[in-house]
Amino acid sequence: MRDLFTSFANSLIHSLQAGEEISLFLSAEESFFLRINEAKVRQTIRVSQAEVTLTFIKDKRNIFITIPFETDQERNLLKGQEVITQCRQECEQVPPDPFCITLQNFGDSSEDYPGVFPQDEEWIDTVLPHLEGLDCAGLLTAGSVTRANMNSLGQNHWYKSHSFFIDFSLYTPDQQAVKFFYGDKNWSEITFLEKLQNAKSQLDRLNFPKKVITPGKYRTYFAPEAVADLLVGFSWNGIGAGCYHQGHSAFKLIADGKVNFSPIFNLTEDFSGGFSPRFNSLGELASASLPIIIDGELKNFLVSTKTAKEYHLTSNYAEQNEHLRSPSISPGTIRETEILKHLDTGLYVGNVHYLNWSDLNTGRLTGMTRYACFWVEKGEIVSPIHDLRFDDTIYHLFGQGLRGLTESAHPVLETSTYHQRAIGGKRVPGILVDQLTYTL
């Protein structure tokens, strides 16, 4: 694939006319998918696919077109030349963009993150025997994802990562569910069995009578998977410099110096884990680590080159939509085995869904509990709960209400497989929050 892409890119670059620039971004995968239902194999399939996004720039006009990328190089080149011709024609029809990005040469880079895990059908004998007797449904995905970029100024970046994730739901006879997730680069049977045992334990507790929780303020523990969900909200009208300068950022209060997060809260964009390449779709190379929030203070917004040009800022080479690509929350000091003791009395939230901003100006976030969530009294799980809606500010969740973080940060990989397998992941601990507001 690497030689094929390099040859293809060089051929198109050599065909350019005076004043034309192009950037080529490759997105590819080799993935194995295993779907199960009632703990039985329902489908196995291996997917091999690739596409190239071509960015054509001339006279402050840019055109973006994505095409399939095949193993037949003759077909690739034919389609590529057709796209170049199309871009030339379209450039004559669109007005100049005063914030058009000028390509740069960020040199060469090559990153390969190998993984050690079962291959294809080996997963069946590795995982399914442990699911015997369980009503279990979900998806297992494993393989490699590739990203690459070359441009007409000479830069050449390559990234390949191998990983897997298991995203299952375990069901009780009356169809209540516990979410089971395990994803990483290297397989550990010990970690898998520990997570499965925890899920089974929660499944048993779902058979307890449910407790009705009235609206109010409750001490709450968010498990790592729930924290990963909360962190997604940071990328929606949040941590991007563009949305702040356009007046629709949930981080306005902290950016204006009116509030801070808790001094124990630290968030960085950290590419050292290899879940996402340092370069973006234009091949702009970000720092290996970018501090976002340190000791509760906002240090950096994510700034794309286009936003930097428009608002006279310094780019840190975020993607154009300025979302977090590889966020990491620093762990704390609470032992996970003692989290119920630290929670004492309150709510244990394993997963959340339906997140949205209820008030951008104040950073107010709303969402629902989901799957296995429990009422805890004096350090013991007493009963499962009906789904609840919480509505509170991020400055409470990660600020004055934050009482601690667990001592381990867990990788939570992106699980989207729509169109193609997503890249990226978060490294997050669990968090303990006091007096979180539940509205219904």
Residue pairs with C-beta under 8 A, 6 or more apart in sequence:
1 26
1 28
1 50
1 146
2 148
2 158
4 69
4 71
4 73
4 76
5 24
5 26
5 52
5 69
5 148
5 150
6 150
6 156
7 73
8 24
8 52
8 69
8 73
8 76
8 77
8 80
9 24
9 150
10 150
11 77
11 80
12 22
12 24
12 54
12 77
12 80
12 81
12 84
13 22
13 150
13 151
13 152
15 81
15 84
16 22
16 84
16 152
17 88
19 58
19 59
20 56
20 57
20 58
20 88
20 152
21 56
21 57
21 58
21 103
21 151
21 152
21 153
22 54
22 55
22 56
22 57
22 84
22 151
22 152
23 54
23 55
23 57
23 103
23 149
23 150
23 151
23 152
23 282
23 283
24 52
24 53
24 54
24 55
24 149
24 150
24 151
25 52
25 53
25 55
25 147
25 148
25 149
25 281
25 282
25 283
26 50
26 51
26 52
26 69
26 146
26 147
26 148
26 149
27 50
27 51
27 52
27 53
27 146
27 147
27 420
28 49
28 50
28 51
28 69
28 145
28 146
28 147
29 47
29 48
29 49
29 50
29 143
29 144
29 145
29 146
29 420
29 421
30 46
30 47
30 48
30 143
30 144
31 46
31 47
31 48
31 141
31 142
31 143
31 144
31 145
31 417
31 421
32 44
32 45
32 46
32 47
32 119
32 120
32 123
32 141
32 142
32 143
33 43
33 44
33 45
33 46
33 47
33 139
33 140
33 141
33 417
34 41
34 43
34 44
34 123
34 124
34 139
34 140
34 141
35 41
35 42
35 43
35 44
35 138
35 139
35 140
36 42
36 128
36 131
36 136
36 137
36 138
36 139
36 140
36 168
37 137
38 135
38 136
38 137
39 128
39 131
39 132
39 133
39 134
39 135
39 136
40 128
41 124
41 128
44 120
44 121
44 124
46 120
46 143
47 421
49 68
49 420
50 68
50 69
50 70
50 146
51 66
51 67
51 68
51 69
51 420
52 66
52 67
52 69
52 80
53 64
53 65
53 66
53 281
54 64
54 65
54 66
54 67
54 80
54 83
54 84
54 87
55 62
55 63
55 64
55 282
56 62
56 63
56 64
56 65
56 84
56 87
56 88
56 91
57 100
57 101
57 102
57 103
58 88
58 91
59 91
59 96
60 96
60 97
60 98
60 100
61 91
61 94
61 95
61 96
61 97
61 100
62 97
62 100
62 101
63 86
63 87
63 90
63 91
63 94
65 83
65 86
65 87
67 79
67 80
67 83
68 79
69 76
70 76
99 306
99 309
99 310
101 282
101 305
101 306
101 309
103 151
103 152
103 153
103 282
104 153
104 155
104 284
105 151
105 153
105 154
105 155
106 155
106 157
106 279
106 283
106 284
106 285
107 155
107 285
108 155
108 156
108 157
109 156
109 157
109 158
109 159
109 278
109 279
109 285
110 157
110 158
110 159
111 158
111 159
111 160
111 161
111 274
111 277
111 278
112 158
112 159
112 160
112 161
113 160
113 161
113 162
113 163
113 185
113 274
114 162
114 185
115 161
115 162
115 163
115 164
115 184
115 185
115 186
115 187
116 185
116 186
116 187
117 142
117 162
117 164
117 185
117 186
117 187
118 126
118 142
118 187
119 142
120 142
123 140
123 142
126 187
126 189
127 140
127 166
127 192
130 192
130 193
130 196
134 170
134 200
134 203
135 170
135 171
135 172
135 173
136 168
136 169
136 170
136 171
136 180
137 168
137 169
137 171
138 166
138 167
138 168
138 169
138 180
139 166
139 167
139 168
139 415
139 417
140 164
140 165
140 166
140 167
140 168
141 164
141 165
141 167
141 415
141 417
141 421
142 163
142 164
142 165
143 162
143 163
143 164
143 421
144 160
144 161
144 162
145 160
145 161
145 163
145 421
145 423
146 158
146 159
146 160
147 157
147 159
147 160
147 277
147 279
147 423
148 157
148 158
148 159
149 155
149 156
149 157
149 279
149 281
149 282
149 283
150 156
150 157
150 283
151 282
151 283
155 283
157 277
157 279
157 283
157 285
159 277
159 278
159 279
161 185
161 274
161 275
161 423
162 185
163 183
163 184
163 185
163 275
163 413
163 425
164 183
164 184
164 185
164 187
165 181
165 182
165 183
165 413
165 415
166 180
166 181
166 182
166 183
166 192
167 180
167 181
167 183
167 415
168 179
168 180
168 181
169 177
169 178
169 179
169 180
169 371
170 177
170 178
170 180
170 199
170 200
170 203
171 177
172 203
172 206
172 207
176 206
176 384
177 371
177 372
178 199
178 202
178 203
178 206
178 350
178 371
178 372
179 199
179 225
179 350
179 351
179 370
179 371
179 372
180 195
180 196
180 199
181 195
181 225
181 412
181 415
182 191
182 192
182 195
183 411
183 412
183 413
183 415
183 425
184 191
184 411
184 413
185 274
199 372
202 350
202 372
202 374
203 372
205 372
205 374
205 381
205 383
205 384
206 372
206 384
208 382
208 383
208 384
209 383
210 383
210 384
210 385
210 386
211 375
211 382
211 383
211 384
211 385
212 385
212 386
213 347
213 375
213 385
213 386
213 388
213 438
215 438
215 439
215 440
216 437
216 438
217 435
217 436
217 437
217 438
218 346
218 347
218 435
218 436
218 438
219 343
219 344
219 345
219 346
219 347
219 403
219 432
219 433
219 434
219 435
219 436
220 343
220 346
220 347
220 348
220 349
220 390
220 432
220 433
220 436
221 339
221 340
221 342
221 343
221 346
221 347
221 348
221 349
221 376
221 430
221 431
221 432
221 433
222 230
222 349
222 352
222 430
222 431
222 433
223 348
223 349
223 350
223 351
223 430
224 406
224 409
224 410
224 412
224 428
224 429
224 430
225 350
225 351
225 412
226 349
226 350
226 351
226 352
226 430
227 329
227 428
227 429
227 430
227 431
228 412
228 426
228 428
229 351
229 352
229 353
229 355
229 367
230 352
230 355
230 365
230 367
230 397
231 324
231 327
231 329
231 426
231 428
232 355
233 250
233 355
233 356
233 357
233 365
233 394
234 267
234 324
234 327
234 394
235 321
235 322
235 323
235 324
236 250
236 357
237 243
237 248
237 249
237 250
237 357
237 360
238 249
238 250
238 251
239 249
239 251
239 292
239 301
239 302
239 322
239 324
240 249
240 301
240 302
240 304
240 307
240 318
240 321
240 322
240 323
241 301
241 302
241 303
241 304
241 307
241 308
241 311
241 313
241 322
242 304
242 306
242 307
242 310
242 311
242 322
243 249
243 322
244 251
244 252
244 255
244 301
245 307
245 310
245 311
248 360
249 255
249 360
250 357
250 360
250 363
250 364
250 365
250 394
251 298
251 301
251 363
252 360
252 361
252 363
253 259
253 361
253 362
253 363
253 395
254 260
254 261
254 297
254 298
254 363
254 395
255 298
255 301
259 395
259 399
260 296
260 297
260 298
260 395
260 399
261 293
261 296
261 297
261 298
261 394
261 395
261 398
261 399
261 402
262 296
262 398
262 399
262 400
262 402
263 295
263 296
264 296
264 332
264 402
264 404
264 405
265 293
265 295
265 296
265 329
265 398
265 399
265 402
265 405
266 291
266 293
266 294
266 295
266 329
266 330
267 292
267 293
267 327
267 328
267 329
267 330
268 289
268 290
268 291
268 292
268 294
268 327
268 328
268 330
269 286
269 289
269 290
269 292
269 302
269 324
269 325
269 326
269 327
269 328
270 288
270 289
270 290
270 326
270 327
270 328
270 427
271 277
271 278
271 286
271 288
271 289
271 325
271 326
272 288
272 289
273 326
273 328
273 411
273 425
273 427
275 326
275 411
275 413
275 414
275 423
275 424
275 425
276 325
276 326
276 423
276 424
276 425
277 423
278 285
278 286
278 287
278 288
279 285
279 286
279 317
280 286
280 304
280 317
280 318
280 319
280 320
281 319
281 320
282 305
284 305
284 315
284 317
285 317
286 316
286 317
286 318
287 316
290 300
290 302
290 316
291 299
291 300
292 298
292 299
292 300
292 302
292 324
292 327
293 299
296 399
300 316
301 322
302 316
302 318
302 322
302 323
302 324
303 313
303 314
303 315
303 316
303 318
303 322
304 315
304 317
304 318
304 319
304 320
304 321
304 322
305 315
305 317
306 320
307 313
307 315
307 322
308 314
308 315
318 325
319 325
324 426
325 424
326 424
326 425
326 426
327 426
327 427
327 428
328 409
328 426
328 427
328 428
329 405
329 409
329 426
329 427
329 428
329 429
330 405
330 409
330 429
331 405
331 406
331 407
331 408
331 409
331 429
332 404
332 405
332 406
332 407
332 429
333 404
333 405
333 407
334 342
334 404
334 405
334 406
334 407
334 430
334 432
335 406
335 407
336 406
336 407
336 408
336 430
339 406
339 430
339 432
340 348
340 376
340 379
340 380
340 381
341 379
342 403
342 404
342 432
343 376
343 379
343 432
344 376
344 378
344 379
345 376
345 377
345 378
346 375
346 376
347 369
347 373
347 374
347 375
347 376
347 385
347 388
347 436
347 438
348 373
348 374
348 375
348 376
348 381
349 369
349 373
350 370
350 371
350 372
350 373
351 369
351 370
351 371
351 372
351 373
352 367
352 368
352 369
352 370
353 367
353 368
353 370
354 366
354 367
354 368
355 365
355 366
355 367
356 365
356 366
356 367
357 363
357 364
357 365
357 366
358 364
358 365
358 366
358 391
362 393
363 393
363 394
363 395
364 391
364 392
364 393
364 394
365 391
365 392
365 393
365 394
365 397
366 389
366 390
366 391
366 439
367 389
367 390
368 387
368 388
368 389
368 390
369 385
369 387
369 388
369 390
370 387
372 384
373 384
373 385
373 387
373 388
374 381
374 382
374 383
374 384
374 385
375 381
375 382
375 383
375 384
375 385
376 382
388 438
388 440
389 438
389 439
389 440
390 436
390 437
390 438
390 439
391 437
391 438
391 439
392 401
392 436
392 437
393 399
396 433
396 435
396 436
396 437
397 431
397 433
397 436
398 431
401 433
401 434
401 435
401 436
402 431
402 432
402 433
402 434
403 432
403 433
403 434
404 431
404 432
405 429
405 430
405 431
405 432
406 429
406 430
406 431
407 429
408 429
409 427
409 428
409 429
410 427
410 428
410 429
411 425
411 426
411 427
412 425
412 426
412 427
412 428
413 424
413 425
414 422
414 423
414 424
414 425
415 422
416 422
